[in-house]
Amino acid sequence: MDPPKADKSNANANSDDGSCSYAGCTDTLASNYDVNAVSDDGSCVYPCSYYGLNEVTLTMNDSWGDGWNGNTWTATGTSTGTVYGPYTITSGSSGVEIICMEDDCYDVVVDGGSYQGEVSWTVSDAAGTILASGGAPFSDNFGVNTAC
């Protein structure tokens, strides 16, 4: 890892005299808190729990390795109407999305492209429990801390 870049520096300096200030995330609650940063640069990233949401992992796979060929995964909260997605693999054999979701029942649609037999996916919670899985085409639901 490269050392942090100083906001004020002297190209001829060979030691830190304490006059340099480092920009980065200064919030200790953030996932990317930087102990060396003395000025906040707005780059802080927070875990789902910070917002009172659940961390859910969507793992997408393509057996041929050429992406999902136009297929997408979308989930819509049945009580909130919140839409997550559309997510896809534009190229390659796999992709992962970390999604912060509310407690709700979600209608999931995976469709819209060709070579659907190559498409597979799983949704798991932070503990690794699989909440839903399937291929394409797919239209069904799953719950996050809720029975559907």
FIMI-921018 format. One line per 4 residues: number of its first residue (from 1); their letters; for each residue x, y, z of C-alpha. Coordinates in steps of 0.001 Angstrom, whole numbers. Layout:
! residues N
NUM) a) X/Y/Z; ...
***
This chain:
! residues 148
1) mdpp) 0/0/0; 1289/3438/-916; 1790/5919/1918; -881/8622/2172
5) kadk) -301/11703/69; 231/14898/2003; -1891/17948/1243; 1185/20126/1776
9) snan) 4560/18715/933; 8108/19632/-7; 9598/17529/-2787; 13052/17977/-1220
13) ansd) 12012/16769/2244; 13399/13448/3465; 11504/13315/6774; 8120/14348/8161
17) dgsc) 8455/17435/10330; 4790/17242/11361; 3680/20066/9067; 2054/17745/6523
21) syag) -1678/17155/6657; -3196/14011/5224; -6673/13937/3738; -8835/10857/4129
25) ctdt) -11735/9489/6118; -11574/10799/9680; -14775/9182/11012; -13940/6223/13277
29) lasn) -17389/4714/12546; -16599/4393/8837; -15343/1174/7260; -12439/3019/5654
33) ydvn) -11344/5140/8635; -7762/6328/8095; -5800/6848/11309; -3281/9006/9384
37) avsd) -5879/11431/8032; -6169/14814/9730; -8597/16407/7286; -11726/14712/6014
41) dgsc) -11936/14413/2233; -15510/13130/2090; -14465/9581/1179; -15948/7821/4221
45) vypc) -17848/4594/3519; -20209/3143/6119; -21428/-402/6711; -25124/-1189/6207
49) syyg) -25588/-1463/9982; -24653/2224/10320; -27924/3019/8530; -29940/344/10365
53) lnev) -30017/-1843/7244; -29083/-5449/6511; -26021/-6372/4458; -27054/-8748/1688
57) tltm) -24683/-10227/-886; -25801/-10922/-4444; -23422/-13366/-6118; -23925/-13645/-9871
61) ndsw) -22397/-16336/-12078; -22247/-17033/-15797; -21268/-20568/-16799; -19951/-19548/-20238
65) gdgw) -17893/-16640/-18911; -19187/-13974/-21259; -21474/-12058/-18899; -25214/-12181/-18538
69) ngnt) -25962/-11212/-22161; -28576/-8600/-21263; -30144/-10448/-18315; -30561/-8420/-15131
73) wtat) -31428/-9074/-11457; -33863/-6666/-9783; -35540/-6830/-6362; -38463/-4641/-5294
77) gtst) -39641/-4324/-1688; -43306/-5305/-1456; -44107/-2937/1418; -41554/-178/775
81) gtvy) -41410/-125/-3026; -37634/255/-2805; -35954/-1048/-5971; -32496/-2648/-5901
85) gpyt) -30903/-3106/-9293; -30861/-3797/-12049; -27611/-5707/-11511; -25815/-7720/-14157
89) itsg) -22463/-9109/-15248; -21379/-7127/-18304; -18494/-9510/-19048; -16744/-12388/-17350
93) ssgv) -17982/-15288/-15270; -18892/-13707/-11937; -19895/-10551/-10133; -20744/-9576/-6565
97) eiic) -22902/-6744/-5262; -23177/-5815/-1589; -26645/-4375/-1015; -28003/-2618/2085
101) medd) -31627/-3787/2369; -34484/-3050/4729; -36467/-5756/6529; -39035/-6569/3845
105) cydv) -40292/-9127/1382; -38753/-8664/-2084; -40131/-9574/-5489; -37194/-10681/-7631
109) vvdg) -37109/-10736/-11419; -34156/-12093/-13394; -34776/-11856/-17121; -34348/-9723/-20212
113) gsyq) -31495/-11300/-22090; -30317/-14276/-24075; -28480/-17484/-23144; -30447/-17675/-19902
117) gevs) -29235/-21210/-19188; -25807/-19719/-18368; -27192/-17470/-15604; -27181/-18341/-11894
121) wtvs) -27211/-16291/-8690; -27557/-16463/-4924; -28563/-13914/-2303; -27127/-14427/1179
125) daag) -27222/-12506/4438; -24218/-11332/6449; -24047/-14703/8248; -23807/-16510/4896
129) tila) -27344/-17932/5004; -28751/-18249/1480; -32003/-16303/1278; -32733/-17047/-2382
133) sgga) -31100/-18526/-5467; -32001/-19241/-9042; -31283/-18716/-12684; -33046/-16974/-15537
137) pfsd) -35830/-16510/-16202; -36867/-16108/-12564; -39802/-14416/-10833; -40420/-15124/-7146
141) nfgv) -39806/-13567/-3746; -37655/-13821/-635; -37622/-12137/2742; -34984/-10241/4674
145) ntac) -35863/-10805/8336; -39446/-11233/7119; -41533/-14211/6057; -43097/-13743/2633
***
